[in-house]
Amino acid sequence: MFVNKPPMGFNTWNTFAENISDEMIRETADAMVEKGLLAAGYNYLVIDDCWSKRQRDPETDKIVPDEKKFPNGMKAVSDYVHSKGLKFGMYSCAGVRTCADYPGSFAHEYLDAATFAEYGCDFLKYDYCYKPKDADGALLYRKISMALRSCGRDILLSACNWGCDDVHKWIRSTGAGMYRSTGDISDSFVSFRDIFVSQLDNFVYSAPGCFNDIDMLTVGMRNRGNVAASGCTDEEYRTEFALWCMFSAPLMLGCDVRNIDDVTLKLVTNPRLIAVNQDEEGRPPFVAVYGHDNLANVYVKVLSNNRLAILFANLTDGDREMWLPLDSIGIPVNVGKGLRLTDVYTGEDAGAHKEYLMYHVPAHDTRMFTAEIADV
Ligand code: GLA
């Protein structure tokens, strides 16, 4: 499947881990529709690890769903998800076992792809645990990609090898639509900050066709669930979401969307932020100003229709004055041009500016604008 925009949706892992069930998935599907998440673009509902029995069926060798969690089987769940207008995602692993110790797809790629097609899957997250030592990782991703391409259904391959083996250099060639580039996120400022900064050199390895996935969002988790750590403030969650949007990262929600709070809902459905993430040109941002070991950078992303997005990201522990000379983005002082800004968070007109932009940005917070180049 060719994905021309970063995939958006919900994944069970961050909050639920093994606490997944038919009922919980149906309730999540209902919530995604009722709360306007589907309308905002979140159209994949993905069941992560822990959905199957611990062993394959001894006769058919197939992976089988855990009937305590999914008493009606996976096709019934998938049918329900589809009936809501959502797409249905599942999970397996390139190794012999999944990370949570359920059967992996190693040496069963074609059988499992056929099973996922039977279930009506549209998306497969494919992990990297328990890979036999001498197995070539790139070949394993090629194998599942070919298996999916011949299973009779259009299934997006979401690779998840955590950035091992220089994955950014070869994953696009396998046919994957997105690829995890880092270790697992947890619900804290330091976790998402370090994940984001680790990919500064790999911004360019993300484009329509195959997007760099810096993990499921923790936005709105409020320190509840499987990857709970210290939790984040509202400003920190907004920073996380802004970074993911600027980077064109897949936007997979990890909070319990059945109980999503108003602040989080407003943030993750902000149409201006989503438009930056989903911009059709799919360009990476560039760093216009480097500051404080990459913790106080200003990012600029070229958008369609001659617009720009600008993010002042203060990832340091102190408040800062952040400065962007327009010269540094390619608009010299003497050409009579400047920027007309819109505040992305509020939608308010933020004025026309020439020569430079300067903002006070509190610790762990951001200012974000879209801009048009204008005569000033
Ligand atoms: C790995 C992945 C996570 C999640 C778990 C499931 O750690 O990186 O995103 O899928 O496995 O066990």
Boltz pocket constraint, residues with backbone or C-beta under 6 A from the ligand:
constraints:
  - pocket:
      binder: B
      contacts: [[A, 13], [A, 48], [A, 49], [A, 98], [A, 99], [A, 100], [A, 127], [A, 160], [A, 162], [A, 182], [A, 183], [A, 184]]
      max_distance: 6.0
